[in-house]
Amino acid sequence: MSEFRFITAGESHGKAVVVIVECLPAGLPVDVAYINHELWRRQQGYGRGGRMKIESDEVEIIGGVRHGQTIGSPVSLLIRNRDFENWQEVMAVEPREFSDEKRARKLTRPRPGHTDLAGGLKYDTHDLRDILERASARETAGRVAAGAFAKLLLKEMGIEVASHTAMIGGVPDRPIQATWEEIAALPDDSPLRCVDKKAEQRMIELIDSTKEDKDTLGGIFEVVARGVVAGLGSHTQWNRKIDGRLAQAIMCIPAVKAVEIGAGVEVSRTTGSQVHDEIGYNQDERRFTRPTNRAGGVEGGVTNGEDVRVRGHLKPISTLRRALPSVDVVTKQESAAAFERSDIVAVPAAGVIGEAMVAMVLADAAREKFGGDSLGEVKRNFAGYVEQLRQY
């Protein structure tokens, strides 16, 4: 089996987030500093909450890597929650009795927009912390770590993945269109990973005023993958289409409520002659070209050789300092929703998570296409396919 797969475990305030990554070829160089840098990027962005100041995530590789390279077996990762020392009793594995209910931190007042109530109903629990702890975006630290491995694999095939913030809270009026060069040039310490500095300043001002109002904001991030060869994915079955896989990968990020590929919803408002990308051919480079990329690098469920472009639309964060009305699930009495430490906005962080998810979808499709138990075999198969494309 050659698919790239991963699974995570762990709770927001538990001991750690655990990740297992399967089907990496043997011989892939692993840079722990790079993985930690990706985790750091996830924690950045203007408008983030207090937890980002408490924890600085670092990965521990438990298995699957030896002497700086993968060995073909599953890779297991551990990302410790440094705030766990303040939650040891609340998140203890063993049974606990609390004489003081406040120390138990039991959650019975669900937050509108969060998983609290729906999860409590599903799993028949009146302590909604059981739901909150796993539904928390803390789990995405594991995805970013797994995605770093996917990026390392894709890099061996000349594929790069990056993201930028296209909108926050309706600023600017239309999502920012950014070139790959503009996105790649963004410094890692950019406040909001926005290529338009005037728009970014307006976003910051909006975040500040929203914080004063004890409210939250959503926005749009875009993930772009450059260097993707034509032919990843398949038109032959619904669940093999690369655009469907990308859409699921972005939609499963907490707070994402809509996904666009390429021109997205705009294609429904115009004519075919204004939407479809014309096809040309570069004789010198022996490859097909397109002057536009409204398809977002995907046609018919298959990558077409252009940049893959995917946007995620985030709703405002569900945890508000100015709590919305709710109902206590035990007493059934009206009550203000519970408050847990939260962000004002997390669009730049969601973009980093989006990079990881897109990278893992592309890595999965590449493993499906090129196979190989060792990195050398993968690269030989890849090189042969690239030559096939040149000879087409």
C-alpha positions as CSV (number, residue, x, y, z in Angstrom):
1,M,0.0,0.0,0.0
2,S,1.5,3.4,-1.0
3,E,-1.1,6.0,0.2
4,F,0.1,8.7,2.5
5,R,-2.0,8.5,5.7
6,F,-2.0,9.9,9.2
7,I,-4.0,9.8,12.4
8,T,-3.9,11.9,15.5
9,A,-4.9,11.4,19.2
10,G,-4.9,13.5,22.2
11,E,-6.9,16.3,23.9
12,S,-6.5,20.1,24.1
13,H,-5.4,20.1,27.7
14,G,-4.2,16.5,27.9
15,K,-0.6,15.3,28.1
16,A,0.2,15.5,24.4
17,V,-1.0,15.3,20.8
18,V,0.1,12.1,19.2
19,V,0.5,11.5,15.5
20,I,1.2,8.4,13.4
21,V,2.1,8.9,9.7
22,E,2.1,5.9,7.4
23,C,3.4,5.0,4.0
24,L,6.4,7.3,3.8
25,P,9.2,5.8,1.6
26,A,12.4,4.8,3.3
27,G,15.3,7.2,2.9
28,L,13.4,10.5,3.1
29,P,15.7,13.0,4.9
30,V,14.0,14.4,8.1
31,D,14.7,17.8,9.4
32,V,13.4,18.2,12.9
33,A,14.1,21.9,13.0
34,Y,12.0,22.3,9.9
35,I,9.0,20.5,11.5
36,N,9.4,22.6,14.7
37,H,9.4,25.7,12.5
38,E,6.2,24.6,10.9
39,L,4.7,24.2,14.3
40,W,5.9,27.7,15.3
41,R,4.3,29.1,12.1
42,R,0.9,27.6,13.2
43,Q,1.1,29.6,16.5
44,Q,1.7,33.0,14.9
45,G,-0.6,35.7,13.7
46,Y,-2.0,38.9,15.0
47,G,-5.2,38.3,17.1
48,R,-4.1,35.0,18.6
49,G,-5.0,34.1,22.2
50,G,-3.0,33.6,25.4
51,R,-2.2,30.0,24.9
52,M,0.2,30.9,22.1
53,K,2.3,32.7,24.8
54,I,2.2,29.7,27.1
55,E,3.3,27.0,24.7
56,S,6.1,26.7,22.1
57,D,5.4,23.4,20.3
58,E,8.2,21.0,19.6
59,V,8.0,17.5,18.1
60,E,9.5,14.4,19.5
61,I,10.0,11.6,17.0
62,I,9.3,8.3,18.7
63,G,9.6,5.9,15.8
64,G,10.0,5.4,12.1
65,V,13.1,7.6,11.7
66,R,16.7,6.5,12.2
67,H,19.9,8.5,11.7
68,G,18.0,11.4,10.1
69,Q,16.0,9.4,7.6
70,T,12.7,7.5,7.4
71,I,13.1,3.7,7.4
72,G,9.8,2.7,5.8
73,S,7.8,1.9,8.9
74,P,5.1,4.2,10.4
75,V,6.5,7.4,11.9
76,S,5.2,8.3,15.3
77,L,5.3,11.8,16.7
78,L,4.6,13.4,20.1
79,I,3.9,17.1,20.7
80,R,3.6,17.7,24.5
81,N,1.1,20.1,25.9
82,R,3.1,22.3,28.2
83,D,0.0,23.7,29.8
84,F,-0.9,20.2,31.1
85,E,0.7,20.8,34.5
86,N,-2.2,23.2,35.2
87,W,-4.8,20.6,34.1
88,Q,-3.5,17.3,35.6
89,E,-6.5,16.7,37.8
90,V,-9.1,17.8,35.3
91,M,-7.6,15.7,32.6
92,A,-6.4,12.7,34.7
93,V,-6.7,9.3,33.2
94,E,-7.7,7.7,36.6
95,P,-11.1,8.4,38.2
96,R,-11.3,11.7,40.2
97,E,-13.7,13.0,42.8
98,F,-14.0,16.8,43.2
99,S,-15.4,18.4,46.4
100,D,-15.1,21.8,44.6
101,E,-17.0,21.8,41.3
102,K,-15.0,24.8,40.1
103,R,-11.8,22.7,40.2
104,A,-13.5,20.0,38.1
105,R,-13.9,22.6,35.3
106,K,-17.0,20.8,34.2
107,L,-18.6,22.3,31.1
108,T,-22.4,22.3,31.0
109,R,-23.1,25.6,29.1
110,P,-22.5,24.9,25.4
111,R,-21.1,27.6,23.1
112,P,-23.2,28.4,20.0
113,G,-21.3,27.5,16.9
114,H,-19.1,25.0,18.7
115,T,-19.3,21.2,18.8
116,D,-20.2,21.2,22.5
117,L,-24.0,20.5,22.3
118,A,-24.0,18.3,19.2
119,G,-21.2,16.2,20.6
120,G,-22.8,16.0,24.0
121,L,-26.0,14.7,22.4
122,K,-24.1,12.2,20.2
123,Y,-22.0,10.7,23.0
124,D,-24.6,11.0,25.8
125,T,-22.5,13.1,28.2
126,H,-23.5,16.1,30.3
127,D,-19.9,17.2,30.9
128,L,-19.2,18.8,27.5
129,R,-15.5,19.0,28.3
130,D,-15.3,15.5,26.9
131,I,-16.3,17.0,23.6
132,L,-14.5,20.3,23.8
133,E,-11.1,18.8,24.5
134,R,-11.0,16.8,21.3
135,A,-12.9,19.3,19.1
136,S,-10.4,22.0,20.0
137,A,-8.1,23.3,17.2
138,R,-5.2,22.1,19.4
139,E,-5.5,18.8,17.4
140,T,-4.3,20.6,14.3
141,A,-0.8,20.8,15.7
142,G,-0.6,17.1,14.9
143,R,-1.8,17.8,11.3
144,V,0.9,20.4,10.8
145,A,3.6,18.0,12.0
146,A,2.3,15.3,9.7
147,G,2.0,17.9,6.9
148,A,5.7,18.8,7.4
149,F,6.6,15.2,6.4
150,A,4.3,15.5,3.3
151,K,6.1,18.8,2.4
152,L,9.5,17.1,2.7
153,L,8.4,14.4,0.4
154,L,6.8,16.8,-2.1
155,K,10.0,18.9,-2.1
156,E,11.8,15.8,-3.5
157,M,9.5,16.2,-6.6
158,G,9.9,19.9,-6.9
159,I,6.6,20.8,-5.3
160,E,6.2,23.7,-2.8
161,V,3.2,24.7,-0.8
162,A,2.5,28.2,0.8
163,S,-0.4,30.3,2.0
164,H,-1.6,33.8,2.5
165,T,-4.5,35.7,4.1
166,A,-6.9,36.9,1.4
167,M,-9.5,38.6,3.7
168,I,-10.4,39.1,7.4
169,G,-13.8,40.2,8.5
170,G,-14.7,41.6,5.1
171,V,-11.4,43.5,4.7
172,P,-10.8,44.2,1.8
173,D,-14.1,44.1,0.0
174,R,-12.9,41.3,-2.3
175,P,-10.4,38.5,-1.6
176,I,-6.8,39.5,-2.4
177,Q,-5.4,37.9,-5.5
178,A,-1.7,37.1,-4.9
179,T,1.0,35.6,-7.2
180,W,3.2,32.8,-6.1
181,E,6.2,35.2,-5.9
182,E,4.3,37.5,-3.6
183,I,3.2,34.7,-1.3
184,A,6.7,33.1,-1.2
185,A,8.2,36.5,-0.4
186,L,6.1,36.9,2.8
187,P,8.4,36.9,5.9
188,D,7.6,34.3,8.6
189,D,7.0,37.1,11.1
190,S,4.4,38.9,9.0
191,P,1.6,39.8,11.3
192,L,-1.2,38.3,9.2
193,R,0.6,36.8,6.2
194,C,-1.0,39.3,3.9
195,V,0.7,40.5,0.7
196,D,-1.2,43.8,0.7
197,K,0.3,45.9,3.5
198,K,-2.3,48.6,3.4
199,A,-5.1,46.0,3.7
200,E,-3.2,44.3,6.4
201,Q,-3.1,47.5,8.5
202,R,-6.9,47.8,8.1
203,M,-7.2,44.2,9.2
204,I,-5.2,44.8,12.3
205,E,-7.3,47.9,13.2
206,L,-10.5,45.8,12.7
207,I,-9.0,43.0,15.0
208,D,-8.3,45.6,17.7
209,S,-11.8,47.1,17.6
210,T,-13.3,43.6,17.6
211,K,-11.3,42.6,20.6
212,E,-12.6,45.7,22.4
213,D,-16.1,44.6,21.6
214,K,-15.3,41.1,23.0
215,D,-16.2,39.6,19.6
216,T,-14.5,37.5,17.0
217,L,-13.7,37.5,13.3
218,G,-13.5,35.1,10.4
219,G,-11.8,35.4,7.0
220,I,-10.3,33.7,4.0
221,F,-7.0,32.0,3.5
222,E,-5.6,30.7,0.2
223,V,-3.2,27.8,-0.2
224,V,-1.1,27.5,-3.3
225,A,1.0,24.5,-4.5
226,R,3.6,25.2,-7.2
227,G,5.4,22.6,-9.3
228,V,2.5,20.1,-9.3
229,V,2.7,17.8,-12.3
230,A,-0.3,17.0,-14.4
231,G,-1.9,13.7,-13.7
232,L,-2.4,13.5,-9.9
233,G,-5.8,12.3,-8.9
234,S,-8.3,10.5,-11.2
235,H,-11.5,11.1,-13.1
236,T,-12.5,7.4,-12.8
237,Q,-14.2,7.3,-9.4
238,W,-15.8,10.0,-7.3
239,N,-13.5,9.5,-4.3
240,R,-10.3,9.6,-6.3
241,K,-10.9,13.1,-7.7
242,I,-8.2,15.4,-6.5
243,D,-10.5,18.4,-6.1
244,G,-12.9,16.4,-3.9
245,R,-10.0,15.3,-1.8
246,L,-8.7,18.8,-1.5
247,A,-12.2,20.2,-0.6
248,Q,-12.6,17.6,2.2
249,A,-9.1,18.3,3.5
250,I,-9.8,22.0,3.8
251,M,-13.4,21.7,5.0
252,C,-12.3,19.5,8.0
253,I,-10.2,22.4,9.4
254,P,-12.0,23.8,12.4
255,A,-14.2,26.8,11.6
256,V,-14.0,26.4,7.8
257,K,-17.5,26.6,6.3
258,A,-16.8,26.9,2.6
259,V,-14.0,25.9,0.1
260,E,-13.2,27.2,-3.3
261,I,-10.8,25.9,-5.9
262,G,-9.5,28.3,-8.5
263,A,-12.1,31.0,-9.4
264,G,-14.5,29.1,-7.1
265,V,-18.1,30.6,-6.8
266,E,-17.3,33.2,-9.5
267,V,-17.6,30.5,-12.2
268,S,-21.3,30.2,-11.6
269,R,-21.9,33.9,-12.4
270,T,-20.4,34.1,-15.9
271,T,-20.1,32.3,-19.3
272,G,-17.9,29.4,-20.3
273,S,-15.8,31.6,-22.7
274,Q,-14.9,33.7,-19.7
275,V,-14.2,30.8,-17.3
276,H,-12.3,28.1,-19.0
277,D,-8.5,28.3,-19.4
278,E,-7.4,28.4,-23.0
279,I,-4.7,25.8,-23.9
280,G,-1.4,26.6,-25.6
281,Y,1.9,24.7,-26.2
282,N,5.5,25.8,-25.5
283,Q,7.7,24.2,-28.1
284,D,10.9,25.0,-26.4
285,E,9.9,23.6,-23.0
286,R,7.7,20.9,-24.6
287,R,4.8,21.4,-22.3
288,F,1.2,22.6,-22.5
289,T,0.4,26.0,-21.2
290,R,-2.5,28.1,-20.0
291,P,-2.5,31.9,-19.9
292,T,-5.0,31.9,-17.0
293,N,-5.6,29.5,-14.1
294,R,-9.3,29.9,-13.2
295,A,-9.5,26.1,-12.8
296,G,-7.1,26.3,-9.9
297,G,-4.8,23.7,-11.3
298,V,-7.5,20.9,-11.5
299,E,-9.7,19.8,-14.4
300,G,-12.0,16.8,-14.2
301,G,-10.6,15.6,-10.8
302,V,-7.0,15.6,-12.1
303,T,-4.2,18.1,-11.7
304,N,-3.4,19.8,-15.0
305,G,0.1,21.1,-14.3
306,E,-0.8,24.6,-13.2
307,D,-0.5,25.9,-9.6
308,V,-3.1,24.3,-7.4
309,R,-5.1,27.0,-5.6
310,V,-7.5,26.3,-2.8
311,R,-9.3,28.9,-0.5
312,G,-10.9,28.2,2.9
313,H,-13.5,30.5,4.3
314,L,-13.5,30.6,8.2
315,K,-16.5,31.6,10.3
316,P,-15.8,33.8,13.3
317,I,-14.4,31.8,16.2
318,S,-17.1,30.3,18.4
319,T,-15.8,31.2,21.8
320,L,-16.7,34.9,22.6
321,R,-15.6,36.9,25.6
322,R,-19.1,38.5,25.3
323,A,-20.9,35.2,25.7
324,L,-23.9,34.4,23.6
325,P,-27.1,33.1,25.2
326,S,-27.2,29.3,25.8
327,V,-28.9,26.7,27.9
328,D,-27.3,24.6,30.7
329,V,-27.6,21.0,29.6
330,V,-28.1,19.8,33.2
331,T,-30.6,22.4,34.6
332,K,-32.1,23.3,31.2
333,Q,-32.1,26.9,32.4
334,E,-31.1,29.7,30.1
335,S,-27.5,30.8,30.8
336,A,-24.6,32.6,29.1
337,A,-22.3,30.2,27.1
338,A,-19.1,29.1,28.8
339,F,-15.8,30.8,28.0
340,E,-12.6,29.1,27.3
341,R,-9.3,30.8,26.4
342,S,-9.6,31.8,22.7
343,D,-8.4,33.9,19.8
344,I,-10.0,36.9,18.1
345,V,-9.1,35.6,14.7
346,A,-7.0,32.7,13.5
347,V,-6.9,33.0,9.7
348,P,-3.1,33.0,9.2
349,A,-2.8,29.9,11.5
350,A,-5.6,28.2,9.5
351,G,-3.6,28.9,6.4
352,V,-0.6,27.0,7.8
353,I,-3.0,24.2,8.7
354,G,-4.4,24.4,5.2
355,E,-0.9,24.1,3.7
356,A,-0.4,20.9,5.7
357,M,-3.7,19.4,4.6
358,V,-3.1,20.3,0.9
359,A,0.4,18.9,1.1
360,M,-0.9,15.6,2.5
361,V,-3.5,15.3,-0.2
362,L,-0.9,15.9,-2.9
363,A,1.6,13.5,-1.1
364,D,-1.2,10.9,-1.0
365,A,-1.9,11.3,-4.7
366,A,1.8,11.3,-5.5
367,R,2.3,8.0,-3.6
368,E,-0.7,6.6,-5.4
369,K,0.8,7.6,-8.8
370,F,4.5,6.9,-8.3
371,G,4.6,4.2,-5.6
372,G,8.0,3.0,-4.4
373,D,9.3,1.7,-1.1
374,S,12.4,3.8,-1.1
375,L,12.9,7.5,-1.9
376,G,15.2,6.5,-4.7
377,E,12.5,4.3,-6.3
378,V,9.9,7.1,-6.0
379,K,12.2,9.6,-7.6
380,R,13.1,7.2,-10.5
381,N,9.4,6.6,-11.1
382,F,8.7,10.3,-10.9
383,A,11.5,11.2,-13.3
384,G,10.2,8.6,-15.8
385,Y,6.8,10.1,-15.7
386,V,8.1,13.6,-16.2
387,E,9.9,12.4,-19.3
388,Q,6.7,10.8,-20.5
389,L,4.9,14.1,-20.2
390,R,7.7,15.7,-22.3
391,Q,7.3,13.1,-24.9
392,Y,3.5,13.3,-25.1
